Amino acid sequence: MDHRKIYPFPEHFLWGAASAAYQVEGAYREDGKGLSNQDILNGTNAFHDTTVTADFYHRYKEDIALMGEMGLKSFRFSVAWTRIYPDGKTLNPKGIEFYNKIINELLKYKIEPMVTLYHFDHPYELQKSYGGWYSDHMIDDYLRFAKTCFQAFGDRVKYWLTICEQNNIVLYPNLIGGYLEHVDIDTWRIQVTRVMSLCSARAVNLCHKMIPDAKIGASFSFPPSYPASSSPDDVLAAMNENDFRDFYGMDLVYKARQNPWVVRYYEERGVDIRLSREDTDILCSCSPDFIAYNYYRTNVAKSCPLESEQIQPEFNLTGKKGSITYPTFPGLYQGTGNETLEKSDWDWTIDPKGLRISLRMLYDRYAVPIMVVENGLGAYDQVEDGKVSDPYRIEYLKKHIEQLQLAVCDGIEVWGYYVWSFVDVLSTSNGYNKRYGLVYVDRTDRDPKELRRICKDSYYWYQELLKVNGNILDRRNVI
């Protein structure tokens, strides 16, 4: 679609940046905080260490002042469940106090807070007690946590996310510490999807009841899958990846629908995944205000014969191109690389047009407003003469925001866009070698040093973008 007229972003568009509690806060045992599943992973590899990270817990005023200086419109952050309920059951007032300070500091600079209730970290006591997200017991504990957050913060927080990337969690169980050893991985995936979807649905209803003027949605990862060729078999494989990886869970929350061929696939393998009437009624009662998703890349799928060996996907943990493990799911799809696109050092395709494609796919399927709540480039950044020059990140963001505006021109209702991340965070799969921030945090995986903040060139570029409300396709305001 060749747009002759460029439509501007809405006047109150939420230009933001994002973070997650366990990746940025540090202070992992301070003021009554309990151990989370992420804290238990400390030391299991060379880079996973939640004890200090960027020390946002102690430096939030400094970081929020930088947000204010930039002119940031919104900041998305998650609440550490273990600060509010250290053991999943017992309320910790110090946790409420900390997030009240964060919210009030943001509002001081007229920055709209967006709160993610769950972003990969839950009380380890719940994991030990009943297996965490695999158990229905998680629903009541999650809702207790959500209700407390709505009560404590709902007078000032008007944008909420229920759960971050439930589809990535089930695809990559190691993100939250792995699946239960005595449970088949596919059975675990389906059950966790069900429990998380019910939690999202009930949290949406609770939020609407407790905070009538709030907006709430669930967050998913959505890298749309392209067919490896024009072969009908590859086209079907790409459809399978989209349906099984992404749309199945989205459909539960946004359409109260179970994809029939996903149900049939499991049925043929002796597993009945059909939801009960009670579950279906809960999902049907849910009306999220928007759909949120994280966009970094696109995937490619090709046909995968039934006799193939199953291979689970794995992230590139080395930062050397070619180290990613693509999935092989017999009878469904096999992942493969895309030779037409540039890739990051961690094998993630750089595909700005894929953002517009994904926006159109989601808007067509769900017909609700959309928030892009994560988008950014992980890269090796270097400090030279006290500065961080990151033209590669600026180019990445510029091209993606251009495609975002073209999606607005297509008529898609987009409410906000959030860069991942504001400051450098602990990368879930790569520590501090892989940096995403607009602000550099001077530390290594092994040495926190003084955690000095250095605004990267991308910080200043985003600052200028905010002054023109992101309208970089308007040739009068080219950045």
BELHUBEL-V414748 format. One line per field, one symbol per residue. phi: phi as a letter, one per 40 degrees, with the letter a starting at -180 (. if undefined). A space follows every 10 residues. Layout:
phi=???
//
This chain:
phi=.cccbccccd dbcccbabab dccbcgfcbc fgcccbdccc cdgcacbcac cbfcfddbbc cccccccccc gdcabcabcc dcccbdbgbb cbdccddccc cccccccdcg bccbbccbbg bbdcccccca ggccbccccc cccccccccc ccbccbcbbb bcacfccccc cbdcdbhgcc ccbdcccccc ccdccccccc cccdcccccc bdccbaabbb cacdccccac ddcccccccc cccccbcdcc cccbbfbcdc ccccdcdcbg bcbccccccc ccccccbcca bbabbbabbb bbdbdccccc bccacccbgb dgccbccbbd gbabcacbcc bcbccbgccb bdcccccccc cccccbfbdb bccaaabcac bbcbfgbbcb cccdcccdcc cdcccccccc gccbcaabcb bcbdbccdba gcccbbccbc bcabccbcfb fccbccdcdc ccdcdccbfg ccccccbcb
//
